Amino acid sequence: MQKSTAIGATDNSKGADIFKKMLEDKKAIHEHLAKGGKIEDLKDRFKFVKPLYPSGK
Amino acid sequence: MLSPYILQENNAYSYEFVTDQEIRYAIYFLDYSYMFSDYPSIAENVFAFNIDVVSGEPSDSVTDERIGITIFEVFKIFFSKIDNVAVYVCDTLDERHLARKRKFDLWFWKFNDGSLLKEDGIAVIEGTPIYNSLLVHKSNKHWPEIVLAYNELNERAGEK
């Protein structure tokens, strides 16, 4: 499993860490999907948030 | 008039839709609230927006406007909570990040109903430009601070 880099754990600026983490997350999820994996398999690894319709549907 | 594709809710973590060309896409948001943790008044409700192919082979030769319309349908849901903030990063996997940025810019220009503000940024990290955009609702009372904090993250990205 790919190891995630904690924000602030490197010598980079906070912005660099955040944008790099965003790309790493995107890449890891892309590779998982490309192998036929499902988003829900990753629910413990990434904090997915799903917006709801205003009605709460 | 073109309509959005039907959003499928197959799980609690993403939306999916299938195009006329049989390409299945997933749209998902990740919590990045710590992005603005240095600014407590705007720290909450910050999410990374992503769209990815689940199955099928997208072709550059096919222009499917309904994909952009569908994405903005999701934004309509997302920004029904006015305080939500979305950040989109163009991935650098295949050196096509600038083309993705242009496509996203075009979709925004075409399909934004006027309720959203977009601020673009380029974070240059170790010599590599990372194109990214911030979306915020015009009625978000904190939008000037959010844009300021976002620009600062981009401008200082190259610093050690």
Backbone of each chain as ProteinMPNN parsed JSONL, in Angstrom:
{"seq_chain_A": "MQKSTAIGATDNSKGADIFKKMLEDKKAIHEHLAKGGKIEDLKDRFKFVKPLYPSGK", "coords_chain_A": {"N_chain_A": [[0.849, -1.201, 0.0], [0.49, 2.195, -0.813], [2.311, 4.685, 0.893], [1.136, 7.394, 2.749], [2.0, 10.839, 2.773], [2.417, 12.846, 5.545], [1.041, 16.061, 6.082], [3.23, 18.759, 6.511], [5.274, 17.201, 7.342], [7.503, 17.25, 5.838], [10.267, 19.054, 4.267], [9.152, 20.825, 2.626], [7.036, 23.623, 1.614], [3.829, 24.362, 3.114], [1.838, 24.614, 1.185], [3.006, 23.269, -0.99], [3.151, 20.664, 0.037], [0.416, 20.107, 0.353], [-0.662, 20.288, -2.286], [0.871, 18.336, -3.537], [0.058, 16.116, -2.111], [-2.613, 16.017, -2.847], [-2.325, 15.316, -5.535], [-1.072, 12.835, -5.244], [-3.063, 11.37, -3.925], [-5.07, 11.411, -5.855], [-3.804, 10.02, -7.894], [-3.394, 7.505, -6.699], [-6.038, 6.661, -6.323], [-6.91, 6.657, -8.955], [-5.274, 4.628, -10.047], [-6.199, 2.455, -8.606], [-8.862, 2.295, -9.519], [-8.33, 1.827, -12.198], [-7.428, -0.739, -12.124], [-9.69, -2.128, -11.806], [-10.778, -1.867, -9.335], [-13.016, -0.733, -6.69], [-14.469, 2.376, -5.603], [-15.472, 2.299, -2.988], [-13.841, 0.447, -1.764], [-11.773, 1.893, -0.833], [-12.499, 3.372, 1.293], [-11.564, 3.471, 3.922], [-9.116, 4.499, 3.703], [-9.122, 6.961, 2.484], [-10.729, 10.138, 2.956], [-13.662, 10.294, 1.913], [-16.277, 12.424, 0.866], [-19.623, 12.868, 0.392], [-21.724, 15.001, -1.27], [-25.103, 15.905, -0.606], [-28.38, 15.992, -2.077], [-30.348, 18.987, -1.763], [-32.751, 18.254, -0.625], [-32.01, 16.197, 0.909], [-31.869, 13.739, -0.157]], "CA_chain_A": [[0.0, 0.0, 0.0], [1.263, 3.432, -0.875], [2.311, 5.4, 2.16], [0.733, 8.776, 2.608], [2.899, 11.782, 3.434], [1.685, 13.762, 6.415], [1.288, 17.47, 5.807], [4.133, 19.348, 7.492], [6.319, 16.24, 7.716], [8.627, 17.395, 4.918], [10.875, 20.391, 4.28], [8.427, 21.651, 1.668], [6.036, 24.536, 2.166], [2.533, 23.703, 3.335], [1.145, 24.549, -0.1], [3.603, 22.198, -1.794], [2.717, 19.381, 0.618], [-1.01, 19.886, 0.086], [-0.908, 20.0, -3.707], [1.477, 17.034, -3.843], [-0.816, 15.085, -1.522], [-3.807, 15.922, -3.707], [-1.946, 14.542, -6.73], [-0.82, 11.436, -4.827], [-4.372, 10.746, -3.652], [-5.736, 11.258, -7.149], [-3.091, 8.955, -8.621], [-3.661, 6.213, -6.033], [-7.433, 6.282, -6.607], [-6.948, 6.354, -10.395], [-4.661, 3.308, -10.272], [-7.115, 1.468, -8.031], [-9.992, 2.153, -10.446], [-7.834, 1.251, -13.457], [-7.268, -2.186, -11.922], [-11.012, -2.714, -11.607], [-11.212, -1.688, -7.942], [-14.168, 0.143, -6.468], [-14.228, 3.512, -4.703], [-15.776, 1.957, -1.593], [-12.722, -0.319, -1.199], [-10.775, 2.841, -0.321], [-13.162, 4.273, 2.248], [-10.799, 3.603, 5.167], [-7.832, 5.12, 3.378], [-9.358, 8.343, 2.091], [-11.939, 10.676, 3.569], [-14.628, 10.681, 0.885], [-17.448, 13.146, 1.356], [-20.586, 12.934, -0.706], [-22.767, 16.0, -1.049], [-26.47, 15.413, -0.76], [-29.346, 16.93, -2.635], [-30.914, 19.824, -0.705], [-33.857, 17.548, 0.038], [-31.437, 15.164, 1.767], [-31.944, 12.459, -0.855]], "C_chain_A": [[0.885, 1.251, 0.0], [1.156, 4.179, 0.448], [1.96, 6.854, 1.927], [1.697, 9.675, 3.356], [2.077, 12.745, 4.27], [2.047, 15.189, 6.065], [2.173, 18.038, 6.913], [5.265, 18.428, 7.893], [7.54, 16.35, 6.803], [9.206, 18.797, 5.058], [10.151, 21.338, 3.333], [7.509, 22.639, 2.384], [4.726, 23.775, 2.342], [1.779, 23.56, 2.005], [1.673, 23.416, -0.955], [3.141, 20.842, -1.271], [1.258, 19.079, 0.269], [-1.244, 19.515, -1.373], [-0.286, 18.661, -4.116], [0.609, 15.905, -3.308], [-2.074, 14.899, -2.367], [-3.497, 15.074, -4.944], [-1.705, 13.076, -6.387], [-2.126, 10.692, -4.594], [-5.09, 10.432, -4.962], [-5.128, 10.085, -7.928], [-3.417, 7.585, -8.027], [-5.083, 5.731, -6.349], [-7.575, 5.908, -8.081], [-6.402, 4.942, -10.652], [-5.558, 2.195, -9.741], [-8.293, 1.213, -8.986], [-9.546, 1.477, -11.746], [-7.654, -0.262, -13.347], [-8.611, -2.878, -11.679], [-11.527, -2.599, -10.186], [-12.395, -0.736, -7.836], [-13.805, 1.243, -5.463], [-14.43, 3.079, -3.245], [-14.695, 1.112, -0.936], [-11.744, 0.607, -0.469], [-11.319, 3.718, 0.809], [-12.395, 4.451, 3.56], [-9.481, 4.342, 4.948], [-7.97, 6.599, 3.031], [-10.674, 8.826, 2.697], [-12.885, 11.194, 2.474], [-15.805, 11.399, 1.54], [-18.407, 13.29, 0.191], [-21.647, 13.989, -0.419], [-24.142, 15.413, -1.309], [-27.322, 16.452, -1.464], [-29.933, 17.756, -1.486], [-32.042, 19.128, 0.06], [-33.335, 16.471, 0.984], [-31.474, 13.792, 1.132], [-30.584, 11.825, -0.981]], "O_chain_A": [[1.882, 1.336, 0.717], [0.083, 4.294, 1.04], [2.458, 7.469, 0.984], [2.161, 9.33, 4.443], [1.152, 13.384, 3.767], [3.205, 15.499, 5.785], [1.911, 17.833, 8.099], [6.124, 18.808, 8.688], [8.511, 15.615, 6.982], [8.722, 19.615, 5.84], [10.494, 22.517, 3.245], [7.24, 22.516, 3.579], [4.541, 22.69, 1.791], [1.166, 22.528, 1.734], [0.901, 22.684, -1.574], [2.779, 19.966, -2.056], [0.91, 17.947, -0.066], [-1.941, 18.543, -1.667], [-0.846, 17.938, -4.941], [0.44, 14.872, -3.956], [-2.54, 13.779, -2.575], [-4.294, 14.228, -5.349], [-2.087, 12.183, -7.144], [-2.284, 9.541, -5.003], [-5.639, 9.346, -5.15], [-5.836, 9.278, -8.53], [-3.683, 6.628, -8.755], [-5.304, 4.548, -6.608], [-8.278, 4.955, -8.418], [-7.006, 4.162, -11.388], [-5.666, 1.129, -10.346], [-8.67, 0.066, -9.228], [-10.273, 0.668, -12.321], [-7.719, -0.978, -14.346], [-8.656, -4.071, -11.382], [-12.574, -3.153, -9.851], [-12.725, -0.025, -8.786], [-12.951, 1.058, -4.595], [-13.647, 3.452, -2.372], [-14.617, 1.048, 0.291], [-10.988, 0.169, 0.397], [-10.677, 4.682, 1.224], [-12.556, 5.467, 4.237], [-8.821, 4.756, 5.901], [-7.053, 7.389, 3.254], [-11.601, 8.047, 2.92], [-12.895, 12.384, 2.159], [-16.261, 11.026, 2.62], [-18.035, 13.782, -0.874], [-22.383, 13.884, 0.562], [-24.303, 14.523, -2.144], [-27.015, 17.643, -1.445], [-30.006, 17.274, -0.356], [-32.254, 19.387, 1.244], [-34.096, 15.896, 1.762], [-31.157, 12.792, 1.778], [-30.46, 10.737, -1.545]]}, "seq_chain_B": "MLSPYILQENNAYSYEFVTDQEIRYAIYFLDYSYMFSDYPSIAENVFAFNIDVVSGEPSDSVTDERIGITIFEVFKIFFSKIDNVAVYVCDTLDERHLARKRKFDLWFWKFNDGSLLKEDGIAVIEGTPIYNSLLVHKSNKHWPEIVLAYNELNERAGEK", "coords_chain_B": {"N_chain_B": [[-31.766, 21.264, -26.299], [-28.996, 20.175, -24.41], [-28.867, 17.607, -21.924], [-27.899, 16.732, -18.53], [-26.042, 13.695, -17.82], [-27.527, 10.819, -16.259], [-27.141, 10.714, -12.824], [-25.69, 8.204, -10.97], [-26.04, 6.602, -7.89], [-24.253, 4.546, -6.594], [-22.881, 3.929, -4.354], [-21.867, 5.158, -1.091], [-19.96, 7.061, -1.424], [-19.329, 8.265, -3.822], [-20.403, 9.683, -6.999], [-21.637, 8.238, -10.01], [-21.626, 8.086, -13.586], [-22.681, 7.151, -16.89], [-21.586, 7.568, -20.153], [-22.787, 8.388, -23.509], [-20.973, 7.15, -25.104], [-20.365, 4.926, -23.727], [-18.573, 5.22, -21.622], [-17.674, 4.984, -18.311], [-17.799, 7.124, -15.6], [-16.486, 8.293, -12.46], [-17.323, 10.563, -9.931], [-15.965, 12.264, -7.276], [-15.449, 13.573, -3.931], [-12.929, 14.686, -1.72], [-12.154, 15.185, 1.68], [-10.465, 18.036, 2.54], [-10.045, 19.736, 4.658], [-7.998, 20.651, 6.253], [-6.518, 22.222, 4.655], [-6.757, 25.007, 4.809], [-6.028, 25.421, 7.435], [-4.55, 27.261, 8.809], [-6.109, 29.403, 8.866], [-8.526, 29.827, 10.766], [-11.229, 30.744, 10.537], [-12.085, 30.01, 8.054], [-11.541, 27.402, 7.733], [-13.07, 25.064, 7.593], [-15.032, 22.786, 5.53], [-13.656, 22.424, 3.078], [-12.882, 20.871, 0.085], [-11.435, 18.425, -2.077], [-12.096, 18.152, -5.44], [-12.779, 15.578, -7.77], [-12.687, 13.831, -10.899], [-12.89, 10.737, -12.512], [-12.069, 8.05, -14.761], [-13.873, 5.094, -14.731], [-14.437, 2.857, -16.277], [-13.912, 1.959, -19.723], [-12.742, 3.704, -22.677], [-11.831, 6.86, -23.001], [-12.008, 9.147, -25.731], [-10.055, 11.526, -27.419], [-11.001, 12.559, -29.705], [-13.692, 12.703, -29.594], [-16.051, 14.987, -28.664], [-17.82, 15.529, -25.877], [-20.209, 17.264, -24.627], [-22.014, 16.812, -22.641], [-20.729, 15.709, -20.508], [-19.42, 17.805, -19.174], [-21.698, 19.28, -18.498], [-22.882, 17.513, -16.741], [-21.021, 17.433, -14.673], [-21.296, 20.029, -13.704], [-23.852, 19.834, -12.788], [-23.449, 18.247, -10.584], [-21.904, 20.041, -9.114], [-23.884, 21.863, -8.578], [-25.38, 20.543, -6.683], [-23.413, 20.174, -4.745], [-22.714, 22.814, -4.038], [-25.043, 23.633, -2.933], [-24.859, 23.736, -0.341], [-23.795, 26.52, 0.86], [-21.371, 27.254, 2.057], [-19.496, 25.456, 1.212], [-16.36, 24.608, -0.319], [-14.501, 23.994, -3.208], [-11.628, 22.399, -4.54], [-9.763, 21.896, -7.4], [-7.395, 19.868, -8.891], [-5.209, 19.561, -11.573], [-4.083, 16.594, -12.861], [-0.74, 15.33, -13.258], [0.023, 13.084, -14.509], [0.364, 12.237, -17.17], [1.482, 14.317, -18.543], [-0.502, 15.908, -19.6], [-1.672, 17.935, -18.282], [-2.101, 20.656, -18.772], [-3.879, 20.628, -20.897], [-6.07, 19.478, -19.618], [-6.66, 21.472, -17.808], [-7.47, 23.507, -19.539], [-9.768, 22.369, -20.6], [-11.381, 22.17, -18.325], [-11.599, 24.883, -17.712], [-13.037, 25.744, -19.94], [-15.45, 24.344, -19.614], [-16.303, 25.56, -17.257], [-16.706, 28.188, -18.086], [-18.739, 27.772, -19.92], [-20.834, 26.404, -18.534], [-21.191, 27.293, -15.928], [-23.589, 28.722, -13.88], [-23.413, 31.265, -13.082], [-23.315, 31.49, -10.399], [-21.01, 30.687, -9.205], [-17.614, 31.36, -8.239], [-14.42, 31.289, -9.745], [-11.071, 30.732, -9.066], [-7.865, 30.659, -10.322], [-4.809, 28.827, -9.958], [-1.249, 28.328, -9.973], [0.903, 26.108, -8.764], [4.232, 25.94, -8.366], [6.311, 23.375, -8.033], [9.283, 22.04, -7.198], [10.144, 22.721, -9.735], [8.086, 21.836, -11.322], [5.024, 22.691, -12.755], [1.916, 22.81, -11.123], [-1.25, 22.838, -12.035], [-4.134, 24.311, -10.764], [-7.442, 24.866, -9.448], [-9.768, 26.898, -7.685], [-13.036, 26.723, -6.451], [-15.747, 28.59, -5.405], [-18.757, 29.559, -3.802], [-20.577, 32.431, -4.803], [-22.114, 33.589, -2.865], [-20.916, 32.935, -0.55], [-19.862, 34.226, 2.384], [-17.278, 34.423, 3.205], [-15.656, 34.479, 1.011], [-13.619, 36.345, 0.029], [-11.491, 36.013, 1.865], [-10.972, 33.327, 1.586], [-10.085, 33.123, -1.062], [-7.8, 34.654, -0.844], [-6.257, 33.145, 0.976], [-5.947, 30.82, -0.493], [-4.521, 31.758, -2.742], [-2.189, 32.458, -1.477], [-1.187, 29.965, -0.663], [-0.562, 28.873, -3.153], [1.304, 30.752, -4.138], [3.378, 30.498, -2.344], [4.186, 27.947, -2.636], [6.554, 27.024, -3.758], [8.47, 27.572, -1.907], [10.846, 26.668, 0.632]], "CA_chain_B": [[-30.813, 21.557, -25.223], [-28.417, 18.95, -23.867], [-29.165, 17.376, -20.505], [-26.826, 15.981, -17.858], [-26.243, 12.252, -17.694], [-28.155, 10.432, -14.983], [-26.155, 10.415, -11.764], [-25.974, 6.958, -10.262], [-25.494, 6.6, -6.528], [-24.026, 3.12, -6.317], [-22.247, 3.798, -3.036], [-22.009, 6.372, -0.277], [-18.714, 7.825, -1.505], [-19.126, 8.9, -5.123], [-21.44, 9.594, -8.019], [-21.149, 7.677, -11.265], [-22.507, 8.23, -14.743], [-22.205, 6.472, -18.092], [-21.818, 8.44, -21.306], [-23.306, 7.742, -24.727], [-19.874, 6.327, -25.659], [-20.168, 3.805, -22.785], [-17.494, 5.484, -20.676], [-18.216, 5.161, -16.956], [-16.999, 8.064, -14.809], [-16.802, 8.504, -11.038], [-17.053, 11.905, -9.397], [-15.88, 12.148, -5.819], [-14.863, 14.693, -3.183], [-12.149, 14.282, -0.541], [-12.084, 16.242, 2.694], [-9.151, 18.681, 2.694], [-10.311, 20.885, 5.54], [-6.757, 21.176, 6.846], [-5.852, 23.082, 3.664], [-6.726, 26.383, 5.32], [-6.037, 25.322, 8.903], [-3.929, 28.474, 9.367], [-7.143, 30.448, 8.848], [-9.633, 29.11, 11.431], [-12.582, 31.155, 10.149], [-12.471, 29.421, 6.752], [-10.869, 26.095, 7.649], [-13.956, 23.92, 7.351], [-15.768, 22.673, 4.257], [-12.789, 22.488, 1.895], [-12.867, 19.523, -0.487], [-10.824, 18.234, -3.398], [-13.021, 17.574, -6.417], [-12.105, 14.741, -8.763], [-13.461, 12.982, -11.819], [-11.987, 9.703, -13.028], [-12.7, 7.018, -15.592], [-13.993, 3.784, -14.075], [-14.271, 1.868, -17.348], [-14.038, 2.521, -21.065], [-11.579, 4.44, -23.2], [-12.214, 8.169, -23.536], [-11.293, 9.513, -26.948], [-9.909, 12.973, -27.589], [-11.672, 12.979, -30.936], [-15.121, 12.855, -29.322], [-16.366, 16.051, -27.714], [-19.106, 15.215, -25.254], [-20.52, 18.39, -23.74], [-22.856, 16.381, -21.516], [-19.862, 15.424, -19.35], [-19.284, 19.077, -18.462], [-23.015, 19.623, -17.936], [-23.101, 16.617, -15.594], [-20.146, 17.898, -13.587], [-21.882, 21.224, -13.101], [-25.029, 19.376, -12.048], [-22.925, 17.83, -9.275], [-21.544, 21.267, -8.391], [-25.125, 22.483, -8.1], [-25.698, 19.839, -5.433], [-22.326, 20.436, -3.785], [-22.751, 24.195, -3.562], [-26.299, 23.973, -2.257], [-24.324, 24.174, 0.952], [-23.091, 27.713, 0.376], [-20.027, 27.372, 2.629], [-18.56, 24.485, 0.637], [-15.296, 25.101, -1.191], [-13.915, 22.875, -3.958], [-10.338, 22.637, -5.194], [-9.528, 20.928, -8.469], [-5.984, 19.813, -9.293], [-5.021, 18.828, -12.842], [-3.007, 15.651, -12.584], [0.442, 15.443, -14.119], [0.402, 11.699, -14.808], [0.744, 12.0, -18.563], [1.889, 15.601, -19.152], [-1.63, 16.548, -20.283], [-2.35, 18.743, -17.266], [-2.536, 21.936, -19.324], [-5.088, 20.341, -21.694], [-7.175, 19.275, -18.666], [-7.017, 22.791, -17.27], [-8.218, 24.238, -20.58], [-11.106, 21.767, -20.703], [-12.127, 22.571, -17.133], [-11.883, 26.317, -17.886], [-14.094, 25.859, -20.953], [-16.696, 23.893, -18.981], [-16.73, 26.586, -16.295], [-17.192, 29.325, -18.872], [-19.988, 27.41, -20.592], [-21.897, 25.8, -17.736], [-21.43, 27.962, -14.648], [-24.818, 29.526, -13.974], [-23.129, 32.597, -12.545], [-23.306, 31.468, -8.93], [-19.701, 30.276, -8.686], [-16.388, 32.088, -8.572], [-13.28, 30.389, -9.942], [-9.756, 31.356, -8.976], [-6.874, 29.704, -10.811], [-3.483, 28.922, -9.366], [-0.201, 27.415, -10.453], [1.897, 25.865, -7.719], [5.442, 25.392, -8.995], [6.966, 22.577, -7.005], [10.477, 21.394, -7.762], [10.201, 23.031, -11.158], [6.92, 21.323, -12.045], [3.805, 23.472, -12.468], [0.69, 22.056, -10.831], [-2.378, 23.72, -12.299], [-5.246, 24.018, -9.852], [-8.498, 25.89, -9.415], [-10.625, 26.985, -6.504], [-14.419, 27.112, -6.728], [-16.43, 29.045, -4.204], [-20.049, 30.172, -4.12], [-20.54, 33.9, -4.69], [-22.793, 34.007, -1.638], [-20.098, 32.575, 0.617], [-19.438, 35.539, 2.911], [-15.833, 34.395, 3.452], [-14.903, 34.215, -0.226], [-12.357, 37.087, -0.165], [-10.423, 35.401, 2.677], [-10.671, 32.006, 1.008], [-9.266, 33.354, -2.265], [-6.503, 35.151, -0.366], [-5.523, 32.008, 1.558], [-5.633, 29.917, -1.61], [-3.434, 32.358, -3.529], [-0.96, 32.399, -0.688], [-0.688, 28.582, -0.745], [0.051, 28.711, -4.479], [2.486, 31.613, -4.308], [4.477, 30.066, -1.472], [4.37, 26.501, -2.806], [7.939, 26.718, -4.122], [9.396, 27.891, -0.813], [11.217, 25.559, 1.535]], "C_chain_B": [[-30.311, 20.249, -24.615], [-28.726, 18.825, -22.372], [-27.995, 16.643, -19.86], [-27.105, 14.482, -17.934], [-26.868, 11.955, -16.335], [-27.068, 10.073, -13.978], [-26.584, 9.159, -11.026], [-25.311, 7.022, -8.887], [-25.325, 5.158, -6.096], [-23.382, 2.882, -4.959], [-22.353, 5.142, -2.322], [-20.838, 7.332, -0.452], [-18.522, 8.583, -2.818], [-20.418, 8.874, -5.935], [-20.822, 8.925, -9.235], [-22.137, 8.013, -12.377], [-21.853, 7.552, -15.938], [-22.567, 7.321, -19.3], [-22.4, 7.643, -22.481], [-22.248, 6.851, -25.376], [-19.504, 5.171, -24.729], [-18.932, 3.986, -21.903], [-18.143, 5.708, -19.309], [-17.253, 6.054, -16.159], [-17.447, 8.035, -13.347], [-16.45, 9.942, -10.682], [-17.025, 11.769, -7.887], [-15.206, 13.391, -5.208], [-14.095, 14.131, -1.99], [-12.047, 15.471, 0.407], [-10.651, 16.775, 2.805], [-9.28, 19.904, 3.606], [-9.034, 21.474, 6.136], [-6.017, 22.121, 5.899], [-5.704, 24.511, 4.176], [-6.7, 26.402, 6.852], [-5.36, 26.525, 9.573], [-4.932, 29.631, 9.44], [-8.424, 29.851, 9.445], [-11.029, 29.489, 10.932], [-13.039, 30.522, 8.834], [-11.997, 27.975, 6.616], [-11.795, 24.941, 7.282], [-14.474, 23.91, 5.906], [-14.911, 22.847, 3.005], [-12.589, 21.071, 1.365], [-12.14, 19.522, -1.831], [-11.861, 17.557, -4.285], [-12.233, 16.742, -7.423], [-13.109, 14.047, -9.658], [-12.482, 11.996, -12.426], [-12.781, 8.696, -13.848], [-12.711, 5.704, -14.818], [-13.833, 2.672, -15.101], [-14.52, 2.521, -18.694], [-12.818, 3.342, -21.426], [-12.025, 5.779, -23.744], [-11.378, 8.505, -24.773], [-11.245, 11.025, -27.069], [-10.7, 13.473, -28.787], [-13.18, 13.184, -30.725], [-15.322, 13.952, -28.281], [-17.753, 15.791, -27.159], [-19.42, 16.291, -24.22], [-21.321, 17.951, -22.526], [-22.01, 16.026, -20.294], [-19.716, 16.695, -18.499], [-20.6, 19.486, -17.801], [-23.283, 18.778, -16.683], [-22.252, 17.045, -14.396], [-20.76, 19.121, -12.902], [-23.21, 20.927, -12.418], [-24.592, 18.931, -10.637], [-22.517, 19.065, -8.453], [-22.791, 21.96, -7.833], [-25.539, 21.856, -6.762], [-24.68, 20.226, -4.353], [-22.441, 21.836, -3.188], [-24.138, 24.623, -3.064], [-25.988, 24.244, -0.785], [-23.342, 25.305, 0.615], [-21.64, 27.779, 0.856], [-19.021, 26.393, 2.029], [-17.565, 25.151, -0.312], [-14.696, 23.892, -1.904], [-12.593, 23.303, -4.588], [-10.12, 21.52, -6.203], [-8.062, 21.009, -8.889], [-5.878, 19.01, -10.583], [-3.849, 17.885, -12.672], [-1.934, 15.709, -13.66], [0.912, 14.062, -14.586], [0.977, 11.547, -16.219], [1.078, 13.296, -19.298], [0.735, 16.302, -19.883], [-2.379, 17.491, -19.334], [-2.859, 20.074, -17.815], [-3.814, 21.747, -20.17], [-6.291, 20.145, -20.769], [-7.633, 20.612, -18.089], [-7.869, 23.564, -18.277], [-9.636, 23.695, -20.695], [-11.972, 22.199, -19.52], [-12.518, 24.049, -17.229], [-13.05, 26.522, -18.858], [-15.442, 25.451, -20.364], [-17.216, 24.97, -18.024], [-17.36, 27.764, -17.037], [-18.568, 29.022, -19.475], [-21.126, 27.094, -19.624], [-22.09, 26.404, -16.344], [-22.656, 28.863, -14.799], [-24.637, 30.928, -13.392], [-23.03, 32.618, -11.032], [-21.922, 31.167, -8.348], [-18.586, 31.21, -9.133], [-15.291, 31.061, -8.765], [-12.003, 31.207, -9.853], [-8.74, 30.307, -9.411], [-5.536, 29.919, -10.141], [-2.515, 27.977, -10.061], [0.818, 27.293, -9.328], [3.106, 25.249, -8.41], [6.244, 24.69, -7.906], [8.094, 21.775, -7.654], [10.507, 21.537, -9.285], [9.005, 22.563, -11.959], [5.687, 22.164, -11.716], [2.624, 22.54, -12.2], [-0.466, 23.04, -10.975], [-3.537, 23.327, -11.388], [-6.24, 25.171, -9.857], [-9.309, 25.775, -8.139], [-12.021, 27.391, -6.958], [-15.094, 27.471, -5.415], [-17.735, 29.724, -4.627], [-19.972, 31.684, -3.894], [-21.198, 34.4, -3.416], [-22.043, 33.597, -0.378], [-19.489, 33.864, 1.168], [-17.927, 35.588, 3.164], [-15.007, 34.329, 2.171], [-13.638, 35.057, -0.382], [-11.197, 36.469, 0.636], [-9.991, 34.068, 2.083], [-9.753, 32.162, -0.208], [-7.864, 33.812, -1.86], [-5.643, 33.993, 0.151], [-5.08, 31.04, 0.467], [-4.466, 30.473, -2.437], [-2.108, 32.292, -2.789], [-0.339, 30.999, -0.742], [0.029, 28.35, -2.085], [1.366, 29.489, -4.594], [3.674, 31.11, -3.5], [4.804, 28.584, -1.637], [5.831, 26.144, -3.071], [8.945, 26.968, -3.017], [9.698, 26.664, 0.02], [10.927, 25.971, 2.974]], "O_chain_B": [[-31.09, 19.337, -24.341], [-28.829, 19.824, -21.659], [-27.195, 16.009, -20.549], [-28.249, 14.055, -18.093], [-26.75, 12.737, -15.392], [-26.197, 9.245, -14.244], [-27.703, 9.07, -10.521], [-24.163, 7.445, -8.755], [-26.132, 4.615, -5.342], [-23.346, 1.751, -4.474], [-22.855, 6.122, -2.871], [-20.728, 8.312, 0.285], [-17.649, 9.445, -2.915], [-21.373, 8.165, -5.619], [-19.617, 9.034, -9.463], [-23.329, 8.199, -12.133], [-20.632, 7.399, -15.993], [-23.714, 7.742, -19.454], [-22.489, 6.416, -22.449], [-22.576, 5.916, -26.106], [-18.475, 4.52, -24.909], [-18.318, 3.005, -21.485], [-19.052, 6.526, -19.173], [-16.059, 5.774, -16.061], [-18.613, 7.788, -13.038], [-15.41, 10.461, -11.086], [-17.952, 11.223, -7.288], [-14.5, 14.14, -5.885], [-14.561, 13.203, -1.329], [-11.876, 16.613, -0.021], [-9.733, 16.023, 3.132], [-8.697, 20.958, 3.349], [-8.991, 22.655, 6.482], [-5.024, 22.743, 6.277], [-4.662, 25.143, 3.999], [-7.278, 27.288, 7.481], [-5.569, 26.778, 10.76], [-4.642, 30.69, 9.997], [-9.307, 29.418, 8.704], [-11.922, 28.642, 10.906], [-14.232, 30.5, 8.532], [-12.043, 27.395, 5.532], [-11.346, 23.943, 6.718], [-14.361, 24.895, 5.176], [-15.385, 23.357, 1.99], [-12.175, 20.177, 2.104], [-12.218, 20.474, -2.607], [-12.429, 16.525, -3.927], [-11.16, 17.144, -7.873], [-14.221, 13.719, -9.245], [-11.374, 12.368, -12.811], [-13.984, 8.514, -13.66], [-11.68, 5.261, -14.313], [-13.177, 1.665, -14.837], [-15.246, 3.51, -18.794], [-11.972, 3.635, -20.581], [-12.554, 5.837, -24.854], [-10.192, 8.183, -24.841], [-12.24, 11.717, -26.856], [-11.03, 14.656, -28.879], [-13.858, 13.765, -31.572], [-14.824, 13.856, -27.159], [-18.743, 15.829, -27.891], [-18.953, 16.232, -23.082], [-21.317, 18.628, -21.498], [-22.511, 16.038, -19.169], [-19.866, 16.665, -17.277], [-20.607, 19.982, -16.674], [-23.837, 19.265, -15.698], [-22.711, 17.02, -13.254], [-20.745, 19.232, -11.676], [-23.646, 21.692, -11.557], [-25.27, 19.2, -9.645], [-22.757, 19.122, -7.247], [-22.756, 22.561, -6.759], [-25.983, 22.544, -5.843], [-25.034, 20.556, -3.221], [-22.285, 22.02, -1.98], [-24.383, 25.801, -2.807], [-26.758, 24.898, -0.083], [-22.226, 25.071, 0.152], [-20.775, 28.299, 0.15], [-17.825, 26.487, 2.306], [-17.884, 26.117, -1.006], [-14.415, 22.875, -1.269], [-12.459, 24.415, -5.099], [-10.276, 20.341, -5.885], [-7.555, 22.086, -9.202], [-6.403, 17.9, -10.67], [-2.738, 18.322, -12.37], [-2.186, 16.082, -14.806], [2.058, 13.896, -15.005], [1.949, 10.823, -16.432], [0.971, 13.368, -20.522], [0.974, 17.194, -20.697], [-3.55, 17.805, -19.544], [-3.905, 20.568, -17.394], [-4.708, 22.593, -20.158], [-7.397, 20.584, -21.083], [-8.826, 20.852, -17.906], [-8.861, 24.195, -17.912], [-10.589, 24.455, -20.867], [-13.14, 22.55, -19.687], [-13.635, 24.423, -16.871], [-13.927, 27.356, -18.633], [-16.452, 26.121, -20.581], [-18.413, 25.256, -17.986], [-18.416, 28.264, -16.651], [-19.441, 29.888, -19.535], [-22.268, 27.479, -19.873], [-23.05, 26.064, -15.653], [-22.741, 29.664, -15.731], [-25.602, 31.676, -13.234], [-22.697, 33.646, -10.443], [-21.685, 31.364, -7.156], [-18.606, 31.767, -10.23], [-15.23, 30.071, -8.037], [-11.877, 32.25, -10.493], [-8.761, 29.181, -8.914], [-5.17, 31.044, -9.798], [-2.908, 26.971, -10.651], [1.505, 28.256, -8.987], [3.013, 24.159, -8.975], [6.776, 25.318, -6.991], [7.869, 20.949, -8.539], [10.849, 20.604, -10.011], [8.908, 22.855, -13.151], [5.339, 22.332, -10.547], [2.372, 21.603, -12.957], [-0.641, 23.946, -10.16], [-3.873, 22.149, -11.266], [-5.91, 26.299, -10.224], [-9.503, 24.687, -7.596], [-12.167, 28.307, -7.766], [-15.011, 26.729, -4.436], [-17.805, 30.374, -5.67], [-19.38, 32.15, -2.92], [-20.89, 35.49, -2.935], [-22.488, 33.881, 0.734], [-18.694, 34.516, 0.492], [-17.359, 36.67, 3.319], [-13.792, 34.142, 2.229], [-12.643, 34.536, -0.886], [-10.067, 36.406, 0.153], [-8.809, 33.724, 2.076], [-8.775, 31.429, -0.362], [-6.87, 33.407, -2.461], [-4.466, 33.875, -0.189], [-3.969, 30.511, 0.506], [-3.54, 29.74, -2.786], [-1.05, 32.097, -3.387], [0.879, 30.857, -0.852], [1.083, 27.717, -2.139], [2.38, 28.978, -5.068], [4.826, 31.268, -3.905], [5.598, 28.028, -0.877], [6.296, 25.082, -2.656], [10.122, 26.631, -3.148], [8.894, 25.736, 0.098], [11.162, 25.193, 3.898]]}, "name": "protein", "num_of_chains": 2, "seq": "MQKSTAIGATDNSKGADIFKKMLEDKKAIHEHLAKGGKIEDLKDRFKFVKPLYPSGKMLSPYILQENNAYSYEFVTDQEIRYAIYFLDYSYMFSDYPSIAENVFAFNIDVVSGEPSDSVTDERIGITIFEVFKIFFSKIDNVAVYVCDTLDERHLARKRKFDLWFWKFNDGSLLKEDGIAVIEGTPIYNSLLVHKSNKHWPEIVLAYNELNERAGEK"}
